[in-house]
Amino acid sequence: MFFILIHVDERVYTPEVQASATPVVGMQFISIEQAYAFYQSYAKLAGFSIRKGGEVHSGGIIKTKYFVCSKEGHKPLCIDDHSKSKKQFKTRNRGTIRTGCKAQLMICTVDGRLYTVKRFVDGHNHKFVCQNDIHMLPAYRQLSDVQEEMVWELGTLNLGPVKAFHIMRKRYGGFENVGATVDDCKNFRKRINSYIGEYDADMVINRMTDKKQYLADYSFEYSVDDGKRLTGLFWADGLCKLNYMEFGDVISFDATFKTNR
């Protein structure tokens, strides 16, 4: 571990600064987010990832903020006392990426407007990740809004997250260009399904209410019980009404019922 204390002319670093620049003492940023983005870009090029560390508050302002290596610290020891429980618990022996790395970037401010780098520790006690594998680090794995929309739309076509990932891999020209993994696609679909499972009735009512506004012949009514749970739905568009006027009762058969998910 060693400290790099290089004094330079104080100047504000704008977002246009080159991502390959090395943090030095005296650099100034206009916000904590800008400093974090700068250090994250530096870490990605160097071959490691970072996370936000502790902070010091004073007068309602964050006076000091630390950004540390993702391998900073050590995994806390978990001592489980099951003596009072009748059930036998099994704990998973999970590994840890923490190595006690001391690398960090500390920024400070006086008025909360400009943040100055006061300490930059560049020494790591672990190996770096090569650029070909840097996209596999959790800090750099993220589905973009366009990719999330693609996973959702492919799901409506009965294509699962695994197939959606391989389609994106083909489209972007390789695994490393997707920016995420198969598990990230699966987790996104799981979150969407969990959300829909809780608000599915609200989504149906909102959709039919919207149709009622721009379709003149569209009718829609619904009923709920004392617990605000949906108990009944009725809707009819112009074609349904014409069929009823012509034939009276109409029986409709859904030949695709339960043939897919």
N, C-alpha and C positions, 0 to 999 in steps of 0.2 A: 504494500500500500504506500502511495506517495501522493503529495499534494502538488498541483500545478498552480502556482501563484504568478500569473503574468499580468502586469499592469498595462493597460492600453488606454488610449484616449476614450473617454466616456462618450458614447453615442447610442442613440436609440436604434435598436434592430427591428426593422419592419418585416412583415411577412415575406417580402421579396428577397430577404437575405438567403444566400445559398444554403441548402440543407446540409451540405458537406462541411460547413464551417464548424470549428471546434469551440465549445464553450470556454470562455476565459473570464477571469475575475475582472469586473468592471463593465461587462455587457449590461445593457439596460433593455427592458421589455415594457410594453405598455399595459400588460395584464399577465395574470398568472397562467391563463390558458395559452397565451402566446409563448411564454417561457416553456411550458410543458410540451407544446407542439414542437418547439425547436429542439429540445433535449430528446424527444422521442424520435425525431428525424435523424439526429446524430446517432442515437443508440441503434436504430435500424440499420444504418450504414455500417456501424462498427460490428454488429453481430450479437447484440443482446437486447433485452427489453427492460422497460422501467415501469414504475408505478408511483402514484402520489403518496408521499409520506406524511409526517406530522406537520403541524403549523402552530404559530404563536399569534394569539390575538391581543390587541390592545386598542381600547377606544372604539370598538366595533369594526376595526380594520385588521386584516391579516398582515401582520408586520413581517413575519418570516414564514417561508414555505420551503419544505424539503421535497425533492424528487430523488428517489432511491432506485437502485437496481432491483429487478424483480427477485433476485436471489438474496436480497438483504435479510438479515435476521435468521432465526432458526425456528423450526416447527415446535410449537409448545407441547410439553409432555401432557398427555391425557391420562389421568388416573381415575378409572371408573370404580365406584364402590357399589357392587351388586349384592352386598351381604344382606340388605333389607328386601331385596326383590326375589320373588320365587322363580321368575323367568330367567333362563340362561341366555345371556346376550353374547353375540359373536361380533367382534370388532374386526374390520378389514385392516390388514397391514398395508396401508398406503404409503408410498414413497413420498419424498419431499424434494422440491427443487431448491430449497433454501440452503445456502452455504455460508451465511454470515458475511456476505460481500459488503464492503464498506464504501463502494462507489456511490457518489451522490452529487447533487447540485443543489446549492442553497441560495435562495434569492431573498432579498430584504427590501423594505420600502420605508419611507418616512411619512409620506402623505397619502399613500394608497394609489398614486397615479403612475409612478414609475417604479419598477422592480429591478434592482441591481444584483448581479451575481456577486456574492460575497465569498463563496467557497465552491470549488470544483475538485472533486476527488476522482481521479481517472483510473486508479488501480483496482483491478478485479482479481478475485481468487479462484476463478473458474474459466473454463474454455469458452470461446465465442462460437456462435453458430455461423456456419458458412452461408453465403448469400443465396445459394440454391435452396436452402432449407429454412431461411428466415421467416418465410410466410407461414410456417407451421407453428410458430410461437403463438400462444393464446392472445397476446397483446395485439397482434397484427392480423388476427383472423376475424373477419367481419363481413357479413353480407351487406351489400349496398341496397339502397331502396329499389333499384331496378332489378337486382337479383332476387330480393324478397318477393317482389311482384311476380317475377317469372316462376318462382317456386309455388306461389299461390295459384296462379293461372293454370300451370301444368297439373296441379292437384285437382282443379275442377274438371280436367280432362281424364281423371283417374290415373294420373302418372305420379308415383310416389316421390319422396325427396331424393332417393338414391338415383332414380332415372333423371330427375331434374338436375342433380349435380353432374351427371355424365353428359347431359346435354350442354350445360354451361361449360364443362371442360372442353368439349368439342368446339364450342363457339368461341371461347377465349384462347384456344390453342395450347392447353396444357393445365395440369393440376395446379401448378404454381401461379398461374395467372387468374385463377378464380378468386383467390383471396380468402377462401374458407374451405372447410372440409365437409365430408358427408355428414358427420355428426352435427355440424352447425346447421345444415339443412334440415336434419331430423328434428333438432331442438326448436327450430323456427316453426316447423309444421306442428309440433306438439304445443307450442305456445298459442298458435292460432286456433287449433282445435279446442284447447282449454278455454280460450276466450269465447269462441262461438258456443261451446257447451253451456256457458253461463248466460249468454245474452241472445240465444237463438230466437226466442219468441219476440224480443224487442226488434231484432233485425227484420223479421217477417212483417211485423206491424208497420215499421218505418218504410219498408219497401212498398207495401201495398198502399200506404197513405200517400206516398209520392206518386204512385200511378193514378190515384184518385184525383190528383191535382191537375194532371195534364191529359187525362183521357176522359172525354165528356160523358161517355156511356158506361163508365166503370163504376161499379158499386162495391162497397166494402164495409163490413161490420164485424165486430169481434166482442167477445164477452170474457170476463174474468171473475174469479171467485173472491171470497173475503181475504184470501192471502195474496191477492194480486197475481194469481197464477192464471195463465191462459186456458180457457175451457172450451171456446168455440170460435170458429172462423167461418165467414161467409163472404164470397166474392163472386162477381159476375161481370164479364166484359160485354161489349156490344154483340159479338158473335154468339155468346151463350144466350143472350136475351132473344136474338133472332131465332135461334134453334128452339127455344122454349115456346115462342109465339107460333112457330110453324108445327112443332111436333108435340108440344106439351112436355111430358116426362122424357128425359134422356138418360140412358145408361152408358157410362164411359168405361172402357176396359183399358187398364194400363198393362200392356204386354211385357214391359221391361221391369216390373216390380220385383225387387230383390235380386236382380240379375247382376248387380255390381255393388260396390261399397256405398 
